[in-house]
Protein backbone atom coordinates (compact mmCIF):
# COMPACT_ATOMS: atom_id res chain seq x y z
CA UNK A 1 0.00 0.00 0.00
CA UNK A 2 1.35 3.43 -0.92
CA UNK A 3 2.35 5.26 2.28
CA UNK A 4 1.38 8.58 0.67
CA UNK A 5 -2.34 7.72 0.81
CA UNK A 6 -4.04 10.00 3.28
CA UNK A 7 -5.74 8.00 6.00
CA UNK A 8 -9.25 9.07 6.88
CA UNK A 9 -12.45 7.50 8.17
CA UNK A 10 -15.48 7.66 5.90
CA UNK A 11 -18.14 5.59 7.60
CA UNK A 12 -20.44 2.84 6.46
CA UNK A 13 -23.38 2.94 4.07
CA UNK A 14 -25.98 0.15 3.95
CA UNK A 15 -28.46 0.02 1.09
CA UNK A 16 -31.43 -2.31 1.38
CA UNK A 17 -32.53 -3.86 -1.89
CA UNK A 18 -34.96 -6.61 -2.89
CA UNK A 19 -32.40 -8.14 -5.27
CA UNK A 20 -28.71 -7.45 -4.64
CA UNK A 21 -27.48 -9.40 -7.66
CA UNK A 22 -29.69 -7.44 -10.07
CA UNK A 23 -28.04 -4.21 -8.92
CA UNK A 24 -24.52 -5.62 -9.00
CA UNK A 25 -25.07 -6.81 -12.58
CA UNK A 26 -25.54 -3.16 -13.62
CA UNK A 27 -22.28 -1.74 -12.26
CA UNK A 28 -18.59 -2.52 -12.30
CA UNK A 29 -17.63 -3.36 -8.73
CA UNK A 30 -15.11 -5.17 -6.55
CA UNK A 31 -16.13 -7.29 -3.57
CA UNK A 32 -14.77 -6.19 -0.21
CA UNK A 33 -12.73 -8.64 1.82
CA UNK A 34 -12.23 -9.26 5.50
CA UNK A 35 -9.67 -10.94 7.66
CA UNK A 36 -10.92 -14.04 9.44
CA UNK A 37 -9.11 -16.79 11.34
CA UNK A 38 -5.71 -15.71 10.06
CA UNK A 39 -6.86 -15.61 6.44
CA UNK A 40 -9.00 -13.48 4.20
CA UNK A 41 -12.47 -14.09 2.85
CA UNK A 42 -15.06 -12.23 0.78
CA UNK A 43 -17.21 -9.79 2.76
CA UNK A 44 -20.85 -10.91 2.81
CA UNK A 45 -22.35 -7.67 1.50
CA UNK A 46 -19.64 -5.03 0.99
CA UNK A 47 -18.57 -3.80 -2.44
CA UNK A 48 -16.54 -0.94 -3.90
CA UNK A 49 -17.71 0.94 -6.98
CA UNK A 50 -14.33 2.64 -7.48
CA UNK A 51 -10.75 1.49 -8.02
CA UNK A 52 -9.25 -0.45 -5.12
CA UNK A 53 -6.29 -2.84 -4.91
CA UNK A 54 -7.38 -6.22 -6.26
CA UNK A 55 -6.23 -9.69 -5.29
CA UNK A 56 -5.32 -11.31 -8.64
CA UNK A 57 -6.35 -14.80 -7.48
CA UNK A 58 -9.96 -14.09 -6.51
CA UNK A 59 -10.69 -10.60 -7.89
CA UNK A 60 -11.71 -9.26 -4.46
CA UNK A 61 -10.22 -6.21 -2.78
CA UNK A 62 -6.78 -7.16 -1.43
CA UNK A 63 -7.15 -4.92 1.64
CA UNK A 64 -9.34 -5.81 4.65
CA UNK A 65 -12.43 -3.59 4.66
CA UNK A 66 -11.49 -1.96 7.99
CA UNK A 67 -8.04 -1.00 6.77
CA UNK A 68 -9.47 0.00 3.37
CA UNK A 69 -11.72 2.53 5.10
CA UNK A 70 -8.67 4.07 6.78
CA UNK A 71 -7.16 4.55 3.32
CA UNK A 72 -10.25 6.35 2.08
CA UNK A 73 -11.88 3.53 0.15
CA UNK A 74 -15.66 3.74 0.33
CA UNK A 75 -17.43 0.42 0.94
CA UNK A 76 -21.14 0.12 0.36
CA UNK A 77 -23.08 -2.77 1.84
CA UNK A 78 -25.84 -3.95 -0.48
CA UNK A 79 -28.26 -5.97 1.63
CA UNK A 80 -30.82 -8.41 0.26
CA UNK A 81 -34.01 -7.53 2.11
CA UNK A 82 -36.61 -9.88 0.65
CA UNK A 83 -39.57 -8.03 2.14
CA UNK A 84 -39.15 -5.21 -0.38
CA UNK A 85 -40.14 -7.56 -3.20
CA UNK A 86 -43.75 -7.00 -2.07
CA UNK A 87 -43.49 -3.20 -2.21
CA UNK A 88 -44.62 -1.85 -5.58
CA UNK A 89 -44.02 1.91 -5.23
CA UNK A 90 -42.58 4.60 -3.00
CA UNK A 91 -46.10 5.59 -1.96
CA UNK A 92 -46.86 1.98 -1.03
CA UNK A 93 -43.70 1.82 1.10
CA UNK A 94 -44.55 5.09 2.85
CA UNK A 95 -48.08 3.86 3.60
CA UNK A 96 -46.76 0.54 4.96
CA UNK A 97 -44.23 2.36 7.16
CA UNK A 98 -46.77 4.81 8.56
CA UNK A 99 -49.62 2.36 9.05
CA UNK A 100 -49.98 1.27 12.68
CA UNK A 101 -49.43 -2.51 12.70
CA UNK A 102 -51.39 -4.97 14.82
CA UNK A 103 -48.78 -5.16 17.59
CA UNK A 104 -50.43 -8.12 19.29
CA UNK A 105 -49.49 -10.29 16.29
CA UNK A 106 -45.89 -10.23 17.55
CA UNK A 107 -47.00 -12.42 20.45
CA UNK A 108 -48.10 -15.21 18.08
CA UNK A 109 -45.39 -17.74 17.32
CA UNK A 110 -46.39 -18.44 13.70
CA UNK A 111 -46.64 -14.77 12.76
CA UNK A 112 -43.45 -13.70 14.52
CA UNK A 113 -41.44 -16.50 12.90
CA UNK A 114 -42.39 -15.17 9.45
CA UNK A 115 -40.94 -11.74 10.18
CA UNK A 116 -37.71 -10.22 9.00
CA UNK A 117 -35.18 -10.07 11.88
CA UNK A 118 -37.64 -11.52 14.44
CA UNK A 119 -37.85 -15.10 13.21
CA UNK A 120 -36.75 -17.33 16.07
CA UNK A 121 -37.26 -14.60 18.66
CA UNK A 122 -40.95 -15.04 19.39
CA UNK A 123 -40.40 -15.44 23.13
CA UNK A 124 -38.67 -12.06 23.39
CA UNK A 125 -41.66 -10.43 21.68
CA UNK A 126 -44.08 -12.36 23.90
CA UNK A 127 -42.23 -11.29 27.05
CA UNK A 128 -41.68 -7.63 26.06
CA UNK A 129 -44.93 -7.02 24.10
CA UNK A 130 -43.68 -4.03 22.04
CA UNK A 131 -46.42 -1.52 21.21
CA UNK A 132 -44.56 1.13 19.21
CA UNK A 133 -41.53 1.67 16.97
CA UNK A 134 -39.28 2.68 19.87
CA UNK A 135 -40.07 -0.49 21.80
CA UNK A 136 -39.73 -2.64 18.67
CA UNK A 137 -36.29 -1.10 18.01
CA UNK A 138 -35.34 -1.93 21.60
CA UNK A 139 -36.50 -5.55 21.10
CA UNK A 140 -34.33 -5.79 17.98
CA UNK A 141 -31.39 -4.53 20.04
CA UNK A 142 -32.22 -6.94 22.91
CA UNK A 143 -31.94 -10.02 20.72
CA UNK A 144 -28.25 -9.19 20.20
CA UNK A 145 -25.90 -10.71 22.82
CA UNK A 146 -24.80 -7.49 24.54
CA UNK A 147 -28.35 -6.47 25.47
CA UNK A 148 -30.01 -9.82 26.24
CA UNK A 149 -29.78 -9.09 29.95
CA UNK A 150 -32.59 -6.53 29.47
CA UNK A 151 -35.17 -9.10 28.35
CA UNK A 152 -37.98 -9.14 30.90
CA UNK A 153 -37.02 -5.86 32.54
CA UNK A 154 -39.58 -3.04 32.76
CA UNK A 155 -39.67 -0.73 29.72
CA UNK A 156 -38.34 2.27 31.69
CA UNK A 157 -35.26 0.25 32.70
CA UNK A 158 -34.83 -1.00 29.14
CA UNK A 159 -35.03 2.50 27.66
CA UNK A 160 -32.52 3.84 30.20
CA UNK A 161 -29.92 1.21 29.21
CA UNK A 162 -30.61 -0.11 25.72
CA UNK A 163 -28.66 2.53 23.76
CA UNK A 164 -25.74 2.82 26.17
CA UNK A 165 -22.39 1.61 24.85
CA UNK A 166 -21.17 -1.73 26.10
CA UNK A 167 -17.60 -2.27 27.25
CA UNK A 168 -17.33 -5.94 26.28
CA UNK A 169 -16.84 -7.55 22.90
CA UNK A 170 -20.41 -8.81 22.60
CA UNK A 171 -22.34 -7.79 19.51
CA UNK A 172 -24.86 -4.97 19.90
CA UNK A 173 -26.82 -2.62 17.67
CA UNK A 174 -26.70 1.14 17.50
CA UNK A 175 -29.93 3.06 17.90
CA UNK A 176 -30.05 4.21 14.27
CA UNK A 177 -29.63 0.65 13.00
CA UNK A 178 -32.30 -0.73 15.31
CA UNK A 179 -34.81 1.98 14.37
CA UNK A 180 -34.35 1.51 10.63
CA UNK A 181 -34.85 -2.24 11.00
CA UNK A 182 -37.87 -1.66 13.25
CA UNK A 183 -39.50 0.26 10.41
CA UNK A 184 -38.63 -2.61 8.05
CA UNK A 185 -40.34 -5.04 10.45
CA UNK A 186 -43.43 -2.82 10.51
CA UNK A 187 -43.43 -2.79 6.69
CA UNK A 188 -43.19 -6.59 6.71
CA UNK A 189 -45.98 -6.93 9.31
CA UNK A 190 -48.26 -4.72 7.25
CA UNK A 191 -47.35 -6.51 4.00
CA UNK A 192 -48.32 -9.84 5.54
CA UNK A 193 -51.61 -8.43 6.81
CA UNK A 194 -52.25 -6.78 3.44
CA UNK A 195 -51.85 -10.10 1.66
CA UNK A 196 -54.42 -11.89 3.84
C-alpha positions as CSV (number, residue, x, y, z in Angstrom):
1,X,0.0,0.0,0.0
2,X,1.3,3.4,-0.9
3,X,2.4,5.3,2.3
4,X,1.4,8.6,0.7
5,X,-2.3,7.7,0.8
6,X,-4.0,10.0,3.3
7,X,-5.7,8.0,6.0
8,X,-9.3,9.1,6.9
9,X,-12.4,7.5,8.2
10,X,-15.5,7.7,5.9
11,X,-18.1,5.6,7.6
12,X,-20.4,2.8,6.5
13,X,-23.4,2.9,4.1
14,X,-26.0,0.2,4.0
15,X,-28.5,0.0,1.1
16,X,-31.4,-2.3,1.4
17,X,-32.5,-3.9,-1.9
18,X,-35.0,-6.6,-2.9
19,X,-32.4,-8.1,-5.3
20,X,-28.7,-7.5,-4.6
21,X,-27.5,-9.4,-7.7
22,X,-29.7,-7.4,-10.1
23,X,-28.0,-4.2,-8.9
24,X,-24.5,-5.6,-9.0
25,X,-25.1,-6.8,-12.6
26,X,-25.5,-3.2,-13.6
27,X,-22.3,-1.7,-12.3
28,X,-18.6,-2.5,-12.3
29,X,-17.6,-3.4,-8.7
30,X,-15.1,-5.2,-6.5
31,X,-16.1,-7.3,-3.6
32,X,-14.8,-6.2,-0.2
33,X,-12.7,-8.6,1.8
34,X,-12.2,-9.3,5.5
35,X,-9.7,-10.9,7.7
36,X,-10.9,-14.0,9.4
37,X,-9.1,-16.8,11.3
38,X,-5.7,-15.7,10.1
39,X,-6.9,-15.6,6.4
40,X,-9.0,-13.5,4.2
41,X,-12.5,-14.1,2.8
42,X,-15.1,-12.2,0.8
43,X,-17.2,-9.8,2.8
44,X,-20.9,-10.9,2.8
45,X,-22.4,-7.7,1.5
46,X,-19.6,-5.0,1.0
47,X,-18.6,-3.8,-2.4
48,X,-16.5,-0.9,-3.9
49,X,-17.7,0.9,-7.0
50,X,-14.3,2.6,-7.5
51,X,-10.7,1.5,-8.0
52,X,-9.2,-0.4,-5.1
53,X,-6.3,-2.8,-4.9
54,X,-7.4,-6.2,-6.3
55,X,-6.2,-9.7,-5.3
56,X,-5.3,-11.3,-8.6
57,X,-6.4,-14.8,-7.5
58,X,-10.0,-14.1,-6.5
59,X,-10.7,-10.6,-7.9
60,X,-11.7,-9.3,-4.5
61,X,-10.2,-6.2,-2.8
62,X,-6.8,-7.2,-1.4
63,X,-7.2,-4.9,1.6
64,X,-9.3,-5.8,4.6
65,X,-12.4,-3.6,4.7
66,X,-11.5,-2.0,8.0
67,X,-8.0,-1.0,6.8
68,X,-9.5,0.0,3.4
69,X,-11.7,2.5,5.1
70,X,-8.7,4.1,6.8
71,X,-7.2,4.6,3.3
72,X,-10.3,6.4,2.1
73,X,-11.9,3.5,0.1
74,X,-15.7,3.7,0.3
75,X,-17.4,0.4,0.9
76,X,-21.1,0.1,0.4
77,X,-23.1,-2.8,1.8
78,X,-25.8,-3.9,-0.5
79,X,-28.3,-6.0,1.6
80,X,-30.8,-8.4,0.3
81,X,-34.0,-7.5,2.1
82,X,-36.6,-9.9,0.7
83,X,-39.6,-8.0,2.1
84,X,-39.2,-5.2,-0.4
85,X,-40.1,-7.6,-3.2
86,X,-43.7,-7.0,-2.1
87,X,-43.5,-3.2,-2.2
88,X,-44.6,-1.9,-5.6
89,X,-44.0,1.9,-5.2
90,X,-42.6,4.6,-3.0
91,X,-46.1,5.6,-2.0
92,X,-46.9,2.0,-1.0
93,X,-43.7,1.8,1.1
94,X,-44.6,5.1,2.8
95,X,-48.1,3.9,3.6
96,X,-46.8,0.5,5.0
97,X,-44.2,2.4,7.2
98,X,-46.8,4.8,8.6
99,X,-49.6,2.4,9.1
100,X,-50.0,1.3,12.7
101,X,-49.4,-2.5,12.7
102,X,-51.4,-5.0,14.8
103,X,-48.8,-5.2,17.6
104,X,-50.4,-8.1,19.3
105,X,-49.5,-10.3,16.3
106,X,-45.9,-10.2,17.5
107,X,-47.0,-12.4,20.4
108,X,-48.1,-15.2,18.1
109,X,-45.4,-17.7,17.3
110,X,-46.4,-18.4,13.7
111,X,-46.6,-14.8,12.8
112,X,-43.4,-13.7,14.5
113,X,-41.4,-16.5,12.9
114,X,-42.4,-15.2,9.4
115,X,-40.9,-11.7,10.2
116,X,-37.7,-10.2,9.0
117,X,-35.2,-10.1,11.9
118,X,-37.6,-11.5,14.4
119,X,-37.8,-15.1,13.2
120,X,-36.7,-17.3,16.1
121,X,-37.3,-14.6,18.7
122,X,-41.0,-15.0,19.4
123,X,-40.4,-15.4,23.1
124,X,-38.7,-12.1,23.4
125,X,-41.7,-10.4,21.7
126,X,-44.1,-12.4,23.9
127,X,-42.2,-11.3,27.1
128,X,-41.7,-7.6,26.1
129,X,-44.9,-7.0,24.1
130,X,-43.7,-4.0,22.0
131,X,-46.4,-1.5,21.2
132,X,-44.6,1.1,19.2
133,X,-41.5,1.7,17.0
134,X,-39.3,2.7,19.9
135,X,-40.1,-0.5,21.8
136,X,-39.7,-2.6,18.7
137,X,-36.3,-1.1,18.0
138,X,-35.3,-1.9,21.6
139,X,-36.5,-5.5,21.1
140,X,-34.3,-5.8,18.0
141,X,-31.4,-4.5,20.0
142,X,-32.2,-6.9,22.9
143,X,-31.9,-10.0,20.7
144,X,-28.2,-9.2,20.2
145,X,-25.9,-10.7,22.8
146,X,-24.8,-7.5,24.5
147,X,-28.4,-6.5,25.5
148,X,-30.0,-9.8,26.2
149,X,-29.8,-9.1,30.0
150,X,-32.6,-6.5,29.5
151,X,-35.2,-9.1,28.3
152,X,-38.0,-9.1,30.9
153,X,-37.0,-5.9,32.5
154,X,-39.6,-3.0,32.8
155,X,-39.7,-0.7,29.7
156,X,-38.3,2.3,31.7
157,X,-35.3,0.3,32.7
158,X,-34.8,-1.0,29.1
159,X,-35.0,2.5,27.7
160,X,-32.5,3.8,30.2
161,X,-29.9,1.2,29.2
162,X,-30.6,-0.1,25.7
163,X,-28.7,2.5,23.8
164,X,-25.7,2.8,26.2
165,X,-22.4,1.6,24.8
166,X,-21.2,-1.7,26.1
167,X,-17.6,-2.3,27.2
168,X,-17.3,-5.9,26.3
169,X,-16.8,-7.6,22.9
170,X,-20.4,-8.8,22.6
171,X,-22.3,-7.8,19.5
172,X,-24.9,-5.0,19.9
173,X,-26.8,-2.6,17.7
174,X,-26.7,1.1,17.5
175,X,-29.9,3.1,17.9
176,X,-30.1,4.2,14.3
177,X,-29.6,0.7,13.0
178,X,-32.3,-0.7,15.3
179,X,-34.8,2.0,14.4
180,X,-34.3,1.5,10.6
181,X,-34.9,-2.2,11.0
182,X,-37.9,-1.7,13.3
183,X,-39.5,0.3,10.4
184,X,-38.6,-2.6,8.0
185,X,-40.3,-5.0,10.4
186,X,-43.4,-2.8,10.5
187,X,-43.4,-2.8,6.7
188,X,-43.2,-6.6,6.7
189,X,-46.0,-6.9,9.3
190,X,-48.3,-4.7,7.2
191,X,-47.3,-6.5,4.0
192,X,-48.3,-9.8,5.5
193,X,-51.6,-8.4,6.8
194,X,-52.2,-6.8,3.4
195,X,-51.9,-10.1,1.7
196,X,-54.4,-11.9,3.8
